[in-house]
């Protein structure tokens, strides 16, 4: 979903007013709000990746338990 904001310079309009008008139009269109809402979102992990991470965690806990039993930790 992309919304293009188009602002053209009017006769005898300063660039400052043009920028101000553009900024207001962008804010009212909701583009900034949409971008900020999806900025840090990430897609869900795949089944394969979840399994791989779970196996790594199990392996690591087993290694730690073994080290505790041996008195090295």
C-alpha positions in Angstrom: 0.0 0.0 0.0 1.8 3.1 -1.2 0.3 6.5 -1.1 2.0 9.2 -3.2 1.8 12.7 -1.9 2.0 15.3 -4.6 2.5 19.0 -4.0 3.1 21.6 -6.7 4.5 25.1 -6.1 2.0 27.9 -6.4 2.7 31.3 -7.8 4.7 33.5 -5.4 4.9 30.7 -2.8 8.1 30.4 -0.8 9.9 27.1 -0.5 9.4 27.2 3.2 5.6 27.3 2.8 5.8 24.6 0.1 7.7 22.3 2.5 5.3 23.1 5.3 2.3 22.2 3.1 4.0 19.0 1.9 4.7 18.0 5.5 1.1 18.6 6.6 -0.2 16.6 3.6 2.1 13.6 4.4 1.0 13.6 8.0 -2.7 13.8 7.1 -2.3 10.9 4.6 -1.1 8.5 7.3 2.1 7.4 5.5 4.3 8.2 8.5 2.0 6.4 10.9 1.9 3.3 8.7 5.7 3.2 8.3 6.3 3.6 12.0 3.8 0.8 12.8 5.7 -1.7 10.6 9.2 -0.5 11.3 10.3 -3.1 13.8 7.9 -5.9 12.9 9.4 -9.1 11.7 7.9 -12.1 10.0 7.2 -15.3 12.0 9.9 -17.9 12.0 9.5 -21.0 9.8 8.9 -24.4 11.3 12.4 -25.5 10.3 14.0 -22.6 12.0 12.0 -23.1 15.2 13.0 -26.8 15.3 16.6 -25.9 14.7 16.6 -23.4 17.5 14.9 -25.8 19.9 17.5 -28.5 19.1 20.3 -26.0 19.8 18.7 -25.1 23.1 18.3 -28.8 24.2 21.9 -29.5 23.2 23.2 -26.5 25.1 21.3 -27.4 28.3 22.5 -31.0 28.1 26.1 -29.7 27.8 25.7 -27.4 30.8 24.2 -30.2 32.9 27.1 -32.4 31.9 29.6 -29.7 32.9 27.8 -29.2 36.3 28.0 -33.0 37.0 31.7 -33.0 36.2 32.2 -30.0 38.5 33.6 -27.7 35.8 30.8 -25.2 36.2 
